[in-house]
Amino acid sequence: MTAKTPQVTRKSARGRVSKLDPFRDYIEQRIAEGCLNGNVLLDELIARGYTGKISILRGVLTPLRQELRRQREVDLLRFGGHLILWG
């Protein structure tokens, strides 16, 4: 994983607040820790008072996963296509 973690961003409907808005900092923290599993995050958010559905969460996680995948591909190219495992 690269040092740069994509930001949790998603445009809300005009004039509306997303049910995820109060949990954005927590979601960013968990993503920085490497958690991109929607079901795990949903369970954790529900325990913190989230009342939305997983579809809202997926709308945030899908572009993040795509960006992280793109970053990994760039990193692999940077290292000559060799997979380098750390740790």
Phi and psi in radians as a Rosetta constraint file:
Dihedral C 1 N 2 CA 2 C 2 CIRCULARHARMONIC -1.363 0.35
Dihedral N 2 CA 2 C 2 N 3 CIRCULARHARMONIC 2.899 0.35
Dihedral C 2 N 3 CA 3 C 3 CIRCULARHARMONIC -1.190 0.35
Dihedral N 3 CA 3 C 3 N 4 CIRCULARHARMONIC -0.457 0.35
Dihedral C 3 N 4 CA 4 C 4 CIRCULARHARMONIC -1.642 0.35
Dihedral N 4 CA 4 C 4 N 5 CIRCULARHARMONIC 2.124 0.35
Dihedral C 4 N 5 CA 5 C 5 CIRCULARHARMONIC -1.782 0.35
Dihedral N 5 CA 5 C 5 N 6 CIRCULARHARMONIC 2.273 0.35
Dihedral C 5 N 6 CA 6 C 6 CIRCULARHARMONIC -1.035 0.35
Dihedral N 6 CA 6 C 6 N 7 CIRCULARHARMONIC 2.603 0.35
Dihedral C 6 N 7 CA 7 C 7 CIRCULARHARMONIC -1.388 0.35
Dihedral N 7 CA 7 C 7 N 8 CIRCULARHARMONIC 2.615 0.35
Dihedral C 7 N 8 CA 8 C 8 CIRCULARHARMONIC -1.428 0.35
Dihedral N 8 CA 8 C 8 N 9 CIRCULARHARMONIC 1.792 0.35
Dihedral C 8 N 9 CA 9 C 9 CIRCULARHARMONIC -2.373 0.35
Dihedral N 9 CA 9 C 9 N 10 CIRCULARHARMONIC 2.454 0.35
Dihedral C 9 N 10 CA 10 C 10 CIRCULARHARMONIC -2.832 0.35
Dihedral N 10 CA 10 C 10 N 11 CIRCULARHARMONIC 2.298 0.35
Dihedral C 10 N 11 CA 11 C 11 CIRCULARHARMONIC -1.285 0.35
Dihedral N 11 CA 11 C 11 N 12 CIRCULARHARMONIC 2.256 0.35
Dihedral C 11 N 12 CA 12 C 12 CIRCULARHARMONIC -1.410 0.35
Dihedral N 12 CA 12 C 12 N 13 CIRCULARHARMONIC 2.797 0.35
Dihedral C 12 N 13 CA 13 C 13 CIRCULARHARMONIC -1.036 0.35
Dihedral N 13 CA 13 C 13 N 14 CIRCULARHARMONIC 2.535 0.35
Dihedral C 13 N 14 CA 14 C 14 CIRCULARHARMONIC -0.899 0.35
Dihedral N 14 CA 14 C 14 N 15 CIRCULARHARMONIC 2.149 0.35
Dihedral C 14 N 15 CA 15 C 15 CIRCULARHARMONIC 1.383 0.35
Dihedral N 15 CA 15 C 15 N 16 CIRCULARHARMONIC 0.074 0.35
Dihedral C 15 N 16 CA 16 C 16 CIRCULARHARMONIC -1.992 0.35
Dihedral N 16 CA 16 C 16 N 17 CIRCULARHARMONIC 2.620 0.35
Dihedral C 16 N 17 CA 17 C 17 CIRCULARHARMONIC -1.743 0.35
Dihedral N 17 CA 17 C 17 N 18 CIRCULARHARMONIC 2.322 0.35
Dihedral C 17 N 18 CA 18 C 18 CIRCULARHARMONIC -1.302 0.35
Dihedral N 18 CA 18 C 18 N 19 CIRCULARHARMONIC 2.577 0.35
Dihedral C 18 N 19 CA 19 C 19 CIRCULARHARMONIC -1.133 0.35
Dihedral N 19 CA 19 C 19 N 20 CIRCULARHARMONIC -0.349 0.35
Dihedral C 19 N 20 CA 20 C 20 CIRCULARHARMONIC -1.454 0.35
Dihedral N 20 CA 20 C 20 N 21 CIRCULARHARMONIC -0.304 0.35
Dihedral C 20 N 21 CA 21 C 21 CIRCULARHARMONIC -0.874 0.35
Dihedral N 21 CA 21 C 21 N 22 CIRCULARHARMONIC -0.790 0.35
Dihedral C 21 N 22 CA 22 C 22 CIRCULARHARMONIC -1.168 0.35
Dihedral N 22 CA 22 C 22 N 23 CIRCULARHARMONIC -0.221 0.35
Dihedral C 22 N 23 CA 23 C 23 CIRCULARHARMONIC -1.930 0.35
Dihedral N 23 CA 23 C 23 N 24 CIRCULARHARMONIC 0.108 0.35
Dihedral C 23 N 24 CA 24 C 24 CIRCULARHARMONIC -1.017 0.35
Dihedral N 24 CA 24 C 24 N 25 CIRCULARHARMONIC -0.777 0.35
Dihedral C 24 N 25 CA 25 C 25 CIRCULARHARMONIC -1.072 0.35
Dihedral N 25 CA 25 C 25 N 26 CIRCULARHARMONIC -0.752 0.35
Dihedral C 25 N 26 CA 26 C 26 CIRCULARHARMONIC -1.125 0.35
Dihedral N 26 CA 26 C 26 N 27 CIRCULARHARMONIC -0.756 0.35
Dihedral C 26 N 27 CA 27 C 27 CIRCULARHARMONIC -1.077 0.35
Dihedral N 27 CA 27 C 27 N 28 CIRCULARHARMONIC -0.771 0.35
Dihedral C 27 N 28 CA 28 C 28 CIRCULARHARMONIC -1.065 0.35
Dihedral N 28 CA 28 C 28 N 29 CIRCULARHARMONIC -0.699 0.35
Dihedral C 28 N 29 CA 29 C 29 CIRCULARHARMONIC -1.085 0.35
Dihedral N 29 CA 29 C 29 N 30 CIRCULARHARMONIC -0.828 0.35
Dihedral C 29 N 30 CA 30 C 30 CIRCULARHARMONIC -1.160 0.35
Dihedral N 30 CA 30 C 30 N 31 CIRCULARHARMONIC -0.648 0.35
Dihedral C 30 N 31 CA 31 C 31 CIRCULARHARMONIC -1.155 0.35
Dihedral N 31 CA 31 C 31 N 32 CIRCULARHARMONIC -0.719 0.35
Dihedral C 31 N 32 CA 32 C 32 CIRCULARHARMONIC -1.076 0.35
Dihedral N 32 CA 32 C 32 N 33 CIRCULARHARMONIC -0.510 0.35
Dihedral C 32 N 33 CA 33 C 33 CIRCULARHARMONIC -1.403 0.35
Dihedral N 33 CA 33 C 33 N 34 CIRCULARHARMONIC -0.102 0.35
Dihedral C 33 N 34 CA 34 C 34 CIRCULARHARMONIC 1.782 0.35
Dihedral N 34 CA 34 C 34 N 35 CIRCULARHARMONIC 0.082 0.35
Dihedral C 34 N 35 CA 35 C 35 CIRCULARHARMONIC -1.559 0.35
Dihedral N 35 CA 35 C 35 N 36 CIRCULARHARMONIC 1.962 0.35
Dihedral C 35 N 36 CA 36 C 36 CIRCULARHARMONIC -2.117 0.35
Dihedral N 36 CA 36 C 36 N 37 CIRCULARHARMONIC 0.247 0.35
Dihedral C 36 N 37 CA 37 C 37 CIRCULARHARMONIC -1.438 0.35
Dihedral N 37 CA 37 C 37 N 38 CIRCULARHARMONIC 1.977 0.35
Dihedral C 37 N 38 CA 38 C 38 CIRCULARHARMONIC -1.066 0.35
Dihedral N 38 CA 38 C 38 N 39 CIRCULARHARMONIC -0.678 0.35
Dihedral C 38 N 39 CA 39 C 39 CIRCULARHARMONIC -1.182 0.35
Dihedral N 39 CA 39 C 39 N 40 CIRCULARHARMONIC -0.701 0.35
Dihedral C 39 N 40 CA 40 C 40 CIRCULARHARMONIC -1.124 0.35
Dihedral N 40 CA 40 C 40 N 41 CIRCULARHARMONIC -0.838 0.35
Dihedral C 40 N 41 CA 41 C 41 CIRCULARHARMONIC -1.080 0.35
Dihedral N 41 CA 41 C 41 N 42 CIRCULARHARMONIC -0.710 0.35
Dihedral C 41 N 42 CA 42 C 42 CIRCULARHARMONIC -1.040 0.35
Dihedral N 42 CA 42 C 42 N 43 CIRCULARHARMONIC -0.817 0.35
Dihedral C 42 N 43 CA 43 C 43 CIRCULARHARMONIC -1.031 0.35
Dihedral N 43 CA 43 C 43 N 44 CIRCULARHARMONIC -0.758 0.35
Dihedral C 43 N 44 CA 44 C 44 CIRCULARHARMONIC -1.150 0.35
Dihedral N 44 CA 44 C 44 N 45 CIRCULARHARMONIC -0.704 0.35
Dihedral C 44 N 45 CA 45 C 45 CIRCULARHARMONIC -1.186 0.35
Dihedral N 45 CA 45 C 45 N 46 CIRCULARHARMONIC -0.708 0.35
Dihedral C 45 N 46 CA 46 C 46 CIRCULARHARMONIC -1.048 0.35
Dihedral N 46 CA 46 C 46 N 47 CIRCULARHARMONIC -0.707 0.35
Dihedral C 46 N 47 CA 47 C 47 CIRCULARHARMONIC -1.101 0.35
Dihedral N 47 CA 47 C 47 N 48 CIRCULARHARMONIC -0.386 0.35
Dihedral C 47 N 48 CA 48 C 48 CIRCULARHARMONIC -1.720 0.35
Dihedral N 48 CA 48 C 48 N 49 CIRCULARHARMONIC 0.092 0.35
Dihedral C 48 N 49 CA 49 C 49 CIRCULARHARMONIC 1.860 0.35
Dihedral N 49 CA 49 C 49 N 50 CIRCULARHARMONIC 0.065 0.35
Dihedral C 49 N 50 CA 50 C 50 CIRCULARHARMONIC -1.150 0.35
Dihedral N 50 CA 50 C 50 N 51 CIRCULARHARMONIC 2.348 0.35
Dihedral C 50 N 51 CA 51 C 51 CIRCULARHARMONIC -2.022 0.35
Dihedral N 51 CA 51 C 51 N 52 CIRCULARHARMONIC 0.067 0.35
Dihedral C 51 N 52 CA 52 C 52 CIRCULARHARMONIC -1.444 0.35
Dihedral N 52 CA 52 C 52 N 53 CIRCULARHARMONIC -3.088 0.35
Dihedral C 52 N 53 CA 53 C 53 CIRCULARHARMONIC -1.770 0.35
Dihedral N 53 CA 53 C 53 N 54 CIRCULARHARMONIC 2.932 0.35
Dihedral C 53 N 54 CA 54 C 54 CIRCULARHARMONIC -1.159 0.35
Dihedral N 54 CA 54 C 54 N 55 CIRCULARHARMONIC -0.448 0.35
Dihedral C 54 N 55 CA 55 C 55 CIRCULARHARMONIC -1.074 0.35
Dihedral N 55 CA 55 C 55 N 56 CIRCULARHARMONIC -0.617 0.35
Dihedral C 55 N 56 CA 56 C 56 CIRCULARHARMONIC -1.158 0.35
Dihedral N 56 CA 56 C 56 N 57 CIRCULARHARMONIC -0.754 0.35
Dihedral C 56 N 57 CA 57 C 57 CIRCULARHARMONIC -1.143 0.35
Dihedral N 57 CA 57 C 57 N 58 CIRCULARHARMONIC -0.727 0.35
Dihedral C 57 N 58 CA 58 C 58 CIRCULARHARMONIC -1.037 0.35
Dihedral N 58 CA 58 C 58 N 59 CIRCULARHARMONIC -0.652 0.35
Dihedral C 58 N 59 CA 59 C 59 CIRCULARHARMONIC -1.070 0.35
Dihedral N 59 CA 59 C 59 N 60 CIRCULARHARMONIC -0.448 0.35
Dihedral C 59 N 60 CA 60 C 60 CIRCULARHARMONIC -1.550 0.35
Dihedral N 60 CA 60 C 60 N 61 CIRCULARHARMONIC -0.725 0.35
Dihedral C 60 N 61 CA 61 C 61 CIRCULARHARMONIC -1.278 0.35
Dihedral N 61 CA 61 C 61 N 62 CIRCULARHARMONIC -0.630 0.35
Dihedral C 61 N 62 CA 62 C 62 CIRCULARHARMONIC -1.015 0.35
Dihedral N 62 CA 62 C 62 N 63 CIRCULARHARMONIC -0.897 0.35
Dihedral C 62 N 63 CA 63 C 63 CIRCULARHARMONIC -1.121 0.35
Dihedral N 63 CA 63 C 63 N 64 CIRCULARHARMONIC -0.550 0.35
Dihedral C 63 N 64 CA 64 C 64 CIRCULARHARMONIC -1.148 0.35
Dihedral N 64 CA 64 C 64 N 65 CIRCULARHARMONIC -0.771 0.35
Dihedral C 64 N 65 CA 65 C 65 CIRCULARHARMONIC -1.057 0.35
Dihedral N 65 CA 65 C 65 N 66 CIRCULARHARMONIC -0.739 0.35
Dihedral C 65 N 66 CA 66 C 66 CIRCULARHARMONIC -1.094 0.35
Dihedral N 66 CA 66 C 66 N 67 CIRCULARHARMONIC -0.730 0.35
Dihedral C 66 N 67 CA 67 C 67 CIRCULARHARMONIC -1.157 0.35
Dihedral N 67 CA 67 C 67 N 68 CIRCULARHARMONIC -0.747 0.35
Dihedral C 67 N 68 CA 68 C 68 CIRCULARHARMONIC -1.117 0.35
Dihedral N 68 CA 68 C 68 N 69 CIRCULARHARMONIC -0.682 0.35
Dihedral C 68 N 69 CA 69 C 69 CIRCULARHARMONIC -1.087 0.35
Dihedral N 69 CA 69 C 69 N 70 CIRCULARHARMONIC -0.750 0.35
Dihedral C 69 N 70 CA 70 C 70 CIRCULARHARMONIC -1.102 0.35
Dihedral N 70 CA 70 C 70 N 71 CIRCULARHARMONIC -0.749 0.35
Dihedral C 70 N 71 CA 71 C 71 CIRCULARHARMONIC -1.084 0.35
Dihedral N 71 CA 71 C 71 N 72 CIRCULARHARMONIC -0.704 0.35
Dihedral C 71 N 72 CA 72 C 72 CIRCULARHARMONIC -1.116 0.35
Dihedral N 72 CA 72 C 72 N 73 CIRCULARHARMONIC -0.704 0.35
Dihedral C 72 N 73 CA 73 C 73 CIRCULARHARMONIC -1.098 0.35
Dihedral N 73 CA 73 C 73 N 74 CIRCULARHARMONIC -0.730 0.35
Dihedral C 73 N 74 CA 74 C 74 CIRCULARHARMONIC -1.108 0.35
Dihedral N 74 CA 74 C 74 N 75 CIRCULARHARMONIC -0.746 0.35
Dihedral C 74 N 75 CA 75 C 75 CIRCULARHARMONIC -1.084 0.35
Dihedral N 75 CA 75 C 75 N 76 CIRCULARHARMONIC -0.712 0.35
Dihedral C 75 N 76 CA 76 C 76 CIRCULARHARMONIC -1.100 0.35
Dihedral N 76 CA 76 C 76 N 77 CIRCULARHARMONIC -0.738 0.35
Dihedral C 76 N 77 CA 77 C 77 CIRCULARHARMONIC -1.114 0.35
Dihedral N 77 CA 77 C 77 N 78 CIRCULARHARMONIC -0.663 0.35
Dihedral C 77 N 78 CA 78 C 78 CIRCULARHARMONIC -1.099 0.35
Dihedral N 78 CA 78 C 78 N 79 CIRCULARHARMONIC -0.539 0.35
Dihedral C 78 N 79 CA 79 C 79 CIRCULARHARMONIC -1.711 0.35
Dihedral N 79 CA 79 C 79 N 80 CIRCULARHARMONIC 0.432 0.35
Dihedral C 79 N 80 CA 80 C 80 CIRCULARHARMONIC 1.256 0.35
Dihedral N 80 CA 80 C 80 N 81 CIRCULARHARMONIC 0.397 0.35
Dihedral C 80 N 81 CA 81 C 81 CIRCULARHARMONIC 1.405 0.35
Dihedral N 81 CA 81 C 81 N 82 CIRCULARHARMONIC 0.053 0.35
Dihedral C 81 N 82 CA 82 C 82 CIRCULARHARMONIC -1.557 0.35
Dihedral N 82 CA 82 C 82 N 83 CIRCULARHARMONIC 2.328 0.35
Dihedral C 82 N 83 CA 83 C 83 CIRCULARHARMONIC -1.372 0.35
Dihedral N 83 CA 83 C 83 N 84 CIRCULARHARMONIC 2.132 0.35
Dihedral C 83 N 84 CA 84 C 84 CIRCULARHARMONIC -1.973 0.35
Dihedral N 84 CA 84 C 84 N 85 CIRCULARHARMONIC 2.093 0.35
Dihedral C 84 N 85 CA 85 C 85 CIRCULARHARMONIC -1.773 0.35
Dihedral N 85 CA 85 C 85 N 86 CIRCULARHARMONIC 2.239 0.35
Dihedral C 85 N 86 CA 86 C 86 CIRCULARHARMONIC -1.772 0.35
Dihedral N 86 CA 86 C 86 N 87 CIRCULARHARMONIC 2.514 0.35
